[in-house]
Amino acid sequence: MTRLNLFLVMAVILSALYLVRTQYDSRRLFTELEHDKSEAHKLEIENERLRLEIRSQATPLRVESLAKAQLKMRTTTPAITQYVKAPAGALEAFKASDQSLAKSAKSAKSAKSTKSDKLNPSADNAKTQADEALEIKATDKNATDKNPSASGGSL
């Protein structure tokens, strides 16, 4: 009987020590968690501050002032704009390449099967946008050819 009592007392003491150790680990982990939460909060605040700083650094007015001050750039005016004449035949070559790109885009669009169109409608949309961009580019080029003073740029 004394052996059983001794065994039970030892079991109670060991479980009490295990309980104390578990509580200690729990408190230690809780303090680490709180510390990490406060650190994460500080980092979020720092991240937001840096994002705000990036937005303020990239404003168009600031970029323009830095371009003028540090890079000695200036805004374009018709008085300082120089127009360059295209060499003979360059315009025809450009138009031919635009037309061949448009034809290849249209042929690729028509060769696509209806099954793949149903599976990926965004590809068809992208090709349509590419076709429209080519048409707009050709229209803009024709307008520029007729009125070369319309192609001036600015800072």
Phi, psi and omega in degrees: 000320180294328177294318179296316178297317180296318178297318179294320178297317179296321179295319178295317180295316179295319179292326177294318178295320178296321178296316179298316180296319180296318178295319178299312179298320179297315179295319179297315179294325178295317178294323176297319179298314179297319178298316179294323177296317179293323177295318178296320179296317178298319180292323176297319178296317179296319179297316180295321178297318180292323177297319178296320179295320178297316179298321181289330179287335186260018179290145182301324180295317179294317179298318180295318180293322176293322178297321179288317186283309187271323183261358180057039178271161178217160180286149182278146175227160178300334182290330183255002180278131178248128179262137182251131178280137177285143178296158182300133178090349182291321180296318180295320179295321178296314179297319180296318180292322176297318181293321180291324176295319180295319179295317181292325178292320179291320180292323177293325179292318182286333181283345183289137182281157182291332179294316179290331176295321179291326181284327185224078181290340181290331178294319178296319179297320180294321179292322177298318178295323178294319177298316180296321179296320178295320179294318179295319180298317180294320179295315179297321181294319178296320179293322180291324178297323181284327184227086184294341180284350181279353185261031178284152181239174178216171182292000000 
